[in-house]
Structures are given as C-alpha cells and as structure tokens.
Amino acid sequence: MTNIPRALAVSLLSSAFLLTTATAFAQSTTTTPPTTATRPTAPDQSSLPNATAPPATTTQTTGQSSTDPKVREMNQKEKDKVDRQGK
C-alpha cells in the first residue's frame, strides 16, 4: 500500500524536473540571428516598357473585347433570372 504514494511522488518529481529542463533548454537555444546580412546595392531589374507593346488605352480594359450580340443577350437573360430568383 505504501508503493502507490511513493510512485506518485516519484512521478510528480520527475515530471517537474523534465518540465524545468525542457524550458531551460528552449530558452538557451533561442538566439537572435546575426545582423551581418548583405544587402543588394543596385537593382537587378530595370522598369522599362516593352518596345513592341501597344500603347495603353483608357477606353478598353485588359482582356475586354467587343461582345457578340448573342452573348450579350444570354448574359442579360441570366442577370434578369438572378434578379428574379436569386442565385
């Protein structure tokens, strides 16, 4: 009957010891990185426009094209359906 309290005491003491050593180990391995990193001095890339690219326009957004009348009609029907029924 005396073995149970002794086992409990040993278990508690060993867990406390392991927790304190694990915490101490974690604190000792946390170091700050060195501040001697090299930084680039000149940019590796220049921002020059492509000579063969068409000029930018304000009337037509990227990827936009004139829509076929049939496609416009189908889109309008779907918009009306969503307005009436919801998604």
Secondary structure, 3 states (H helix, E strand, C coil): CCHHHHHHHHHHHHHHHHHHHHHHHHHHHCCCCCCCCCCCCCCCCCCCCCCCCCCCCCCCCCCCCCCCHHHHHHHHHHHHHHHHHCC
